[in-house]
Amino acid sequence: MDDPVTLRLADVSESELLTELCMRSKAHWGYDAAFMELCRDALTIDPHAITQQRVLVADSGSQLAGVAAVGLMNGHDGFEIDQFFVEPALMGRGIGRRLFEAIIALARAENIPKLTILSDPHAASFYQKMGAQMIGMAPSDAIPGRSLPLLRINISK
């Protein structure tokens, strides 16, 4: 039987462990070491974001199962997902859905009208299943010359 999943705010002491979870999860899609190293800064969980209570953690038993971090967009008219990852061995168990629903609840609580997602191509279908709409392509924040799916979900009360 699977351990139940619990959600909570991240602790600053976990930023390194959460960053490594992000790295493992991204690497799951077959990216090579050079690509992963270029992504490291974009995958790093910022301790400052943790202190702003915008980093959520999913635990399964005593294991870190997933992480979702959001930040304010330029212009402060919405949130953007900074990181959103699930431990590869735990994918497909509803952890991502629970984290996404918690991010939407956080946005509603802060009266944030929209959530924008610059998505890895492998994750775009997940976000679409969660209700996000594809709005175009945008430059990668980690890999020069690479374009990524850009999605948005409007958040209603």
Phi, psi and omega in degrees: 000138179287147174291146176293151179262132175240147178248146180202169172285146178289155174255142182306326181295347183264000188303319181292316178298320179291323176298317179295325175299315178301316181297315179298317183294317179295318181295336179307332183275009173091012178290144181279172186299321181295317178299314182298321180294324176295333181274348189307312181299318181292337182264357182284128176280116184283121178304328178297320177297324178296317181294337178274004178060044178237023175234119180254146180237139171255130175248141172238105189064232180262010184257138170293122185253335182188166180212143175221127179233136178233154176224163176287138176286159172302134184091349176057031180260011178176173174265154167233145177284124176272313175217146177204104187216149176238141176305127186308318181293346182250006179296148177084011181249013177088004181293317179299317179299314180298317178297317181296315178299323179291323177295318178297317179297320177298316179298316179299317181297331179262011180056040178272125187279340183207157177236125179251141185228117169268105195257144165298142180305328180288342184256350185302320181295326176299310181297324177294322175296333179276358177108359179285148179251139175291128179244359178149200176239152180216158180295141174297144175274001183234327187242109179303136178084355181264136176251145183232155175298136176245123183236161178213146172231129176275134186256118178256160180290000000 
